[in-house]
Amino acid sequence: MLADGTIEAFRLQAHFCHEFDSPLYGELLAHAADDIEAGGSFAALLDGWQGRPMPEALPLRLLGAVHRLVLDGAAPALARFYPSVGGTPRAPDTWLALRALVAARAGELRPALDRQVQTNEVRRSAALLGGFLTVAGGTGLSLRLREIGSSAGLNLGWDRARYEFAPCAADTPPATDAVFTPAWGATEAALVLRCGWYGARAVLAGSARVASRAGCDIAPVDVADADQARRLESFVWPDQVQRLQQLRAAIDVARRDPPRLIRRGAADWLAEQLAAPVAGVATVVFHSIMWWYLSEEERQRVVAILAAAAARATPAAPLAWLRLELQGAPKADLRLTQWPGGAEELLGYGDPHGRWVTWLGGGDGA
């Protein structure tokens, strides 16, 4: 018995992968959907899985488990077609190799269906950057960062990267021959994040200092553990080699000064972190592409906790809520609410994989 919506989830994820520049996964997931519909090896593997296939990213859980085998050198027949390990996709051989692996190693792959997807896409920091600089410029204070749904906490280190942007059209990745120029961050930074930027760049002239950083996740990833770091790598789509390289660079940076992560639900942790105002810093609660993973009850609790903390905010102890979240379209809204006052602003839009930023906000927030 397949969970309701399984075939539809594979077809929809195939569409998203094509849209987000992964023709390899787009093709493989489309074939997998046909195989499930025909009662093939994918259907046998997924039989009895209970959950919500699309919200819980079932297609990516499965392909992540397969990619893990490839990265570990345990699937050489498929590795020949995966660019992440030097292979070259070739139709229909890639699909035939994947189907054969799923049929032969279903017992190894099945437990992975119960493990949530953890990508921790570090290029999302390119969109969040403008929000952080807006808060810093408007308050004149150092930032007390508190991230929910942190995964490995890589975006907590956004200020340790160098950002290079190329011109692009609104909501569109830059051209393949685009020229990226330094826009923010130290020239000697070990992590370089490149993406397209559309809109005014005045905000990028601002500066920010991080006073403290911490995050929570129901299943935090410790990048000091090679096995857990490899798990993060497995969820990068294998024909997006630059994303994989940037993830590995971000992991190297995080290992030198690991973020403080707590295994806790978002609402419970925020209730502790926002119990009292902290003077002399601007507290920034932020998150990216994680809101839909929360239950409706958890979302309501988070909003209520923020509202209670907002009522206690003062100019000396301000509070900001910065979020980069999907709103039903293949792009994410970048929204910022600041207290005291409660003014909310749509700062712009970001690509979920960080390929581009469309900036609508102003300058440094002053």
C-alpha positions in Angstrom: 0.0 0.0 0.0 1.5 3.3 -1.1 0.9 6.5 0.9 -1.6 8.8 -0.7 0.0 11.2 -3.2 3.2 9.2 -3.7 3.2 9.2 -7.5 2.1 12.9 -7.6 5.0 13.8 -5.2 7.6 12.1 -7.5 6.2 13.9 -10.6 6.0 17.3 -8.8 9.6 16.9 -7.5 10.7 16.0 -11.0 9.2 19.3 -12.2 11.0 21.2 -9.4 14.3 19.6 -10.1 14.1 20.6 -13.8 13.1 24.1 -12.7 16.0 24.3 -10.3 18.6 23.2 -12.8 18.9 19.5 -12.1 18.0 17.7 -15.3 19.5 14.5 -13.9 17.1 14.3 -11.0 14.3 15.6 -13.1 14.7 12.7 -15.5 15.3 10.1 -12.8 12.2 11.1 -10.8 10.0 11.2 -13.8 11.1 7.6 -14.6 10.6 6.7 -11.0 7.0 8.0 -11.0 6.3 5.8 -14.0 7.9 2.8 -12.3 5.8 3.4 -9.2 2.6 3.7 -11.3 3.5 0.4 -13.0 4.2 -1.4 -9.7 7.9 -1.8 -10.3 10.9 -1.9 -7.9 10.3 1.7 -6.6 6.7 0.8 -5.7 8.0 -2.3 -3.9 10.5 -0.2 -1.9 7.9 2.4 -1.0 5.2 -0.1 -0.1 4.0 0.5 3.5 5.8 3.8 4.1 3.5 6.0 6.1 3.7 9.8 5.9 3.0 12.8 3.7 5.1 12.2 0.6 5.6 15.8 -0.6 5.7 17.8 2.6 8.1 15.2 4.0 10.2 15.1 0.8 9.9 11.4 0.2 11.5 11.5 -3.3 14.5 13.4 -2.0 14.8 11.1 1.1 15.1 8.1 -1.3 17.5 9.8 -3.8 19.6 11.1 -0.9 20.1 7.6 0.3 21.1 6.5 -3.1 23.5 9.4 -3.5 25.0 8.4 -0.1 25.9 5.0 -1.5 27.5 6.7 -4.6 29.5 9.1 -2.5 30.7 6.3 -0.3 31.9 4.3 -3.3 29.3 1.6 -2.7 27.5 2.0 -6.0 30.1 2.0 -8.8 27.7 1.1 -11.5 25.6 4.2 -10.8 28.6 6.4 -9.9 29.7 6.3 -13.6 26.7 8.7 -14.3 26.8 11.0 -11.2 28.8 14.2 -11.7 29.4 14.6 -8.0 31.9 11.8 -8.2 33.2 12.5 -11.7 30.6 10.7 -13.7 28.6 11.8 -16.8 24.9 11.2 -17.1 23.8 9.2 -20.1 20.2 8.3 -21.0 18.8 5.8 -20.6 21.7 4.1 -18.8 21.6 6.3 -15.7 18.0 5.3 -15.1 18.6 1.7 -15.7 21.5 1.7 -13.3 19.4 3.4 -10.6 16.5 1.0 -11.1 18.8 -1.9 -10.8 20.3 -0.5 -7.6 16.9 0.1 -6.0 15.8 -3.5 -6.8 19.0 -5.0 -5.5 19.5 -2.9 -2.3 16.0 -2.1 -1.2 16.9 -3.4 2.3 19.6 -0.9 2.7 17.6 2.0 1.3 14.4 1.4 3.2 15.5 2.8 6.6 16.5 6.1 4.9 12.9 6.7 4.1 12.3 7.6 7.7 15.2 10.2 7.9 14.3 13.8 7.1 16.0 15.7 4.4 18.8 18.0 5.6 20.3 20.3 3.0 21.4 23.4 4.9 21.8 25.3 1.6 24.5 27.8 2.5 23.8 30.1 -0.5 20.5 31.1 1.1 22.8 33.4 3.2 23.1 35.6 0.1 19.4 36.6 0.5 19.5 36.7 4.3 22.5 39.0 4.2 20.4 42.0 3.2 18.1 41.4 6.1 20.9 41.2 8.6 22.5 44.3 7.3 19.1 46.1 7.4 18.7 45.3 11.1 22.3 46.2 12.0 22.1 49.5 10.1 18.7 50.5 11.5 19.5 49.7 15.2 23.3 50.4 15.3 23.6 47.4 17.5 25.5 44.1 17.3 23.3 41.1 16.4 22.2 38.3 18.7 21.4 35.5 16.1 18.9 32.8 17.0 18.0 30.4 14.2 15.2 27.8 14.2 15.5 24.7 12.0 19.3 25.2 11.9 20.3 21.8 10.5 24.1 22.0 10.8 24.0 25.8 11.6 25.9 26.7 8.5 23.9 29.8 7.8 24.6 31.0 11.4 28.1 31.8 10.0 26.8 34.0 7.2 29.2 36.9 8.2 32.2 34.7 7.7 31.7 34.4 3.9 32.7 36.6 1.0 29.8 37.3 -1.3 30.2 37.8 -5.0 27.3 38.9 -7.1 26.6 39.0 -10.8 23.8 41.1 -12.5 20.7 39.2 -13.4 17.1 39.7 -14.3 14.4 39.6 -11.6 13.8 36.1 -10.2 16.3 34.6 -12.7 19.7 33.0 -12.3 22.6 34.9 -13.9 23.8 34.0 -17.4 26.3 31.2 -17.6 29.0 33.7 -18.7 28.1 36.2 -16.0 30.9 38.0 -14.2 30.8 37.9 -10.4 32.4 40.7 -8.5 33.0 41.0 -4.7 30.1 42.7 -3.0 30.5 42.1 0.8 32.7 40.3 3.2 36.4 39.8 3.8 38.7 39.3 0.8 40.5 36.5 2.7 37.3 34.5 3.5 37.6 30.8 2.9 34.0 30.5 1.9 32.9 32.4 -1.3 29.2 32.5 -2.2 28.3 33.5 -5.7 24.8 34.2 -7.0 22.9 36.7 -9.1 21.6 40.0 -7.6 18.8 42.1 -9.1 18.1 45.5 -7.5 19.8 48.3 -5.7 23.0 47.4 -3.8 23.1 50.2 -1.3 22.4 47.8 1.6 25.6 46.0 0.8 27.6 49.0 1.8 26.5 48.3 5.4 28.4 46.4 8.1 27.3 44.1 10.9 28.9 42.6 14.0 27.6 39.3 15.5 27.5 39.3 19.3 26.4 35.7 19.6 24.9 32.9 17.5 22.9 29.8 18.4 20.3 27.6 16.8 18.0 24.6 17.3 16.9 21.7 15.3 14.9 18.5 16.0 17.8 16.6 14.4 20.9 18.9 14.4 23.8 17.9 12.2 27.3 17.8 13.8 29.6 18.6 10.9 32.6 17.6 13.0 31.4 14.1 12.5 32.4 12.8 9.1 29.4 10.6 8.8 26.9 13.4 9.5 28.7 15.7 7.1 28.5 13.1 4.4 24.8 12.9 5.1 24.5 16.6 4.3 26.4 16.1 1.1 24.1 13.2 0.0 21.2 15.6 -0.2 22.9 17.9 -2.7 21.7 17.0 -6.2 24.6 15.2 -7.9 24.7 17.2 -11.1 25.1 20.5 -9.1 28.8 20.2 -8.3 29.2 23.8 -7.4 26.6 23.5 -4.6 28.5 20.5 -3.3 31.8 22.4 -3.4 30.3 25.3 -1.5 28.8 23.0 1.1 32.2 21.4 1.7 33.8 24.8 2.1 31.1 25.9 4.5 31.6 22.7 6.5 35.4 23.4 6.7 34.7 26.9 8.1 32.1 25.6 10.6 34.5 23.0 11.9 37.0 25.7 13.0 34.4 27.4 15.2 31.3 25.2 15.5 27.9 26.8 16.0 26.1 26.3 19.2 23.2 24.0 18.3 20.5 22.5 20.6 18.3 19.5 19.9 15.0 21.0 20.5 11.7 22.0 18.8 11.4 25.5 17.5 8.7 26.8 19.9 10.2 25.3 23.1 13.6 26.6 22.4 12.4 30.1 21.4 10.4 30.3 24.6 13.6 30.1 26.5 15.7 32.3 24.2 13.1 35.1 24.2 12.0 34.9 27.8 13.5 38.3 28.6 14.8 41.2 26.5 18.6 41.4 26.1 19.8 45.0 26.2 22.6 46.3 24.0 22.1 43.9 21.1 19.5 43.4 18.4 18.0 39.9 18.7 17.3 38.4 15.3 15.2 35.3 15.1 15.6 33.8 11.6 14.9 30.8 9.5 15.0 29.7 5.8 13.0 27.1 3.9 11.9 25.2 7.0 8.5 26.7 8.0 6.5 24.1 6.0 8.1 21.3 7.9 6.4 22.6 11.1 3.0 21.5 12.1 0.3 24.2 12.2 0.2 24.0 16.0 4.0 24.5 16.2 3.8 27.5 13.8 1.1 29.1 15.9 3.2 28.6 19.1 6.2 30.2 17.4 4.1 33.2 16.3 2.6 33.6 19.8 6.1 33.5 21.4 7.4 36.1 19.0 4.4 38.3 19.7 4.9 38.1 23.5 8.6 38.9 23.1 7.7 41.8 20.7 5.6 43.4 23.4 8.7 43.5 25.7 11.1 44.9 23.0 12.6 48.3 23.5 14.9 50.5 21.4 17.7 49.3 23.7 16.7 45.7 23.3 15.0 45.4 19.8 13.7 42.2 18.3 13.6 41.2 14.6 12.1 38.3 12.8 13.8 37.5 9.4 12.6 34.7 7.3 13.2 33.3 3.8 10.2 31.0 3.1 8.3 29.6 0.2 4.8 31.1 -0.3 3.4 28.7 -2.9 5.7 29.7 -5.8 9.1 28.4 -6.9 10.7 31.3 -5.1 10.9 32.4 -1.4 9.8 35.6 0.2 12.4 37.5 2.3 10.4 39.2 5.0 11.5 41.2 8.0 9.5 42.4 11.0 11.1 44.6 13.6 10.0 45.6 17.1 9.3 47.9 18.8 6.8 49.1 16.2 6.1 45.8 14.4 6.8 47.2 10.9 6.9 44.3 8.4 8.7 44.7 5.1 9.0 42.4 2.0 12.7 42.9 1.4 12.7 40.8 -1.7 12.7 37.3 -3.1 15.3 34.5 -3.0 15.9 31.3 -4.9 15.6 28.3 -2.6 19.0 27.1 -3.7 20.5 30.6 -3.6 21.1 31.1 -7.3 19.7 34.6 -7.3 18.4 37.4 -5.1 15.8 40.0 -6.1 16.2 42.9 -3.7 13.3 45.2 -3.1 14.5 46.8 0.1 16.2 50.1 0.7 19.7 50.8 1.9 21.1 50.2 5.4 17.8 50.5 7.3 18.9 53.8 8.9 
